[in-house]
Amino acid sequence: QVQLVESGGGLVQAGGSLRLSCAASGRTFGSYHMAWFRQAPGKEREFVAHISTKVTSTTYGDSVKGRFTISRDNAKNTVTLQMNSLKPEDTAVYYCAARLLTLRVWDRDDPAEYAYWGQGTQVTVSS
């Protein structure tokens, strides 16, 4: 089991940058795939980014590719989402999610695959 707490959200102007952090509890953090999702009011949860257990690979949603960067520090039990060139369309509650390591084929961008979630942090991008 891993517990997740997001931080770093806030209000930023379009074109600006923001860095979100996810702090995880537990000594087995390195055994979890980590991801960021976001959800705007009235919208379904949208995949943002994924990073593998050993930082072997990363995956990004099409809407954020080239602008956002996901990273992790297993020694510090943290996952970071660096967001640059922010757009008003990026406004949403951002959630950190975790999935225990598995060898089976699974869909990284499917929120149903992730069993553990943080409470979310609000990101608002003004025009």
C-alpha positions in Angstrom: 0.0 0.0 0.0 1.1 3.5 -0.7 -0.5 6.8 0.3 -0.2 9.9 -1.9 -0.4 13.6 -1.2 -0.2 16.2 -4.0 1.0 19.8 -3.6 2.1 22.7 -5.7 -1.1 23.7 -7.4 -2.2 27.3 -7.7 -3.1 30.1 -10.1 -0.8 30.9 -13.0 -1.1 33.0 -16.1 -1.1 31.3 -19.6 2.4 30.6 -20.8 3.7 30.3 -17.3 5.0 27.3 -15.4 4.1 25.3 -12.4 5.5 22.2 -10.6 3.4 19.7 -8.9 4.7 17.3 -6.4 3.4 14.0 -5.0 4.7 12.7 -1.7 4.3 9.0 -1.1 4.4 7.1 2.1 5.8 3.6 2.5 9.0 1.8 1.9 8.0 0.1 -1.3 7.5 3.2 -3.4 9.9 2.0 -6.0 7.6 -0.9 -6.8 4.8 1.3 -8.1 4.2 2.8 -11.5 3.2 6.4 -11.0 1.0 8.6 -13.1 -0.7 12.0 -13.2 -4.3 12.5 -14.2 -6.4 15.6 -14.3 -10.1 16.3 -14.2 -12.0 19.4 -15.0 -15.6 20.1 -13.8 -18.0 18.1 -15.8 -15.3 16.2 -17.6 -14.0 12.6 -17.3 -10.6 12.0 -15.7 -7.9 12.6 -18.3 -4.5 10.9 -18.5 -1.5 13.3 -18.2 1.7 11.4 -17.7 3.1 8.0 -16.5 6.5 7.0 -15.3 7.7 3.4 -14.8 8.9 1.9 -11.6 12.6 2.2 -12.5 12.3 5.3 -14.5 12.8 3.2 -17.6 10.2 5.0 -19.7 7.7 7.8 -19.6 4.4 8.4 -21.4 2.4 11.5 -22.0 -1.0 12.4 -23.1 -1.2 14.1 -26.5 -2.5 17.3 -25.0 0.5 17.9 -22.8 3.3 16.2 -24.8 6.3 18.5 -25.2 5.1 20.8 -22.4 4.9 18.6 -19.3 7.6 16.4 -17.8 7.1 13.6 -15.2 10.0 12.5 -13.0 10.5 10.5 -9.8 13.0 10.2 -7.0 12.6 6.8 -5.4 15.0 7.7 -2.6 12.7 10.6 -1.6 9.4 8.9 -2.4 8.3 11.7 -4.6 6.9 12.2 -8.1 7.0 15.5 -9.9 5.1 17.0 -12.8 6.8 20.0 -14.3 4.3 22.0 -16.3 5.5 24.6 -18.8 3.7 26.7 -21.4 0.5 26.3 -19.5 -2.8 27.0 -21.3 -6.2 27.7 -19.9 -7.3 24.3 -21.1 -4.9 22.8 -18.5 -7.1 24.1 -15.7 -8.2 21.1 -13.7 -7.7 19.2 -10.5 -4.5 17.2 -10.8 -4.3 13.8 -9.2 -1.3 11.6 -8.5 -1.9 7.8 -8.9 0.0 4.6 -8.3 -0.1 1.0 -9.6 1.9 -1.9 -8.2 4.4 -3.3 -10.5 3.1 -6.1 -12.8 4.4 -8.1 -15.7 1.1 -8.3 -17.5 0.2 -6.0 -20.4 -1.9 -3.1 -19.2 -3.0 0.3 -20.4 -1.0 3.1 -18.8 -3.5 5.8 -19.5 -6.5 4.0 -18.0 -7.4 5.4 -14.6 -9.1 2.1 -13.7 -5.6 0.4 -13.6 -4.5 2.6 -10.7 -5.6 1.5 -7.2 -4.1 4.4 -5.2 -4.9 8.1 -5.6 -4.1 11.3 -3.9 -6.7 13.9 -3.0 -5.8 16.2 -5.9 -4.4 19.7 -6.2 -6.1 22.5 -8.1 -4.4 24.1 -11.1 -5.9 27.2 -12.6 -4.5 28.9 -15.7 -5.8 32.3 -16.6 -5.8 33.9 -20.0 
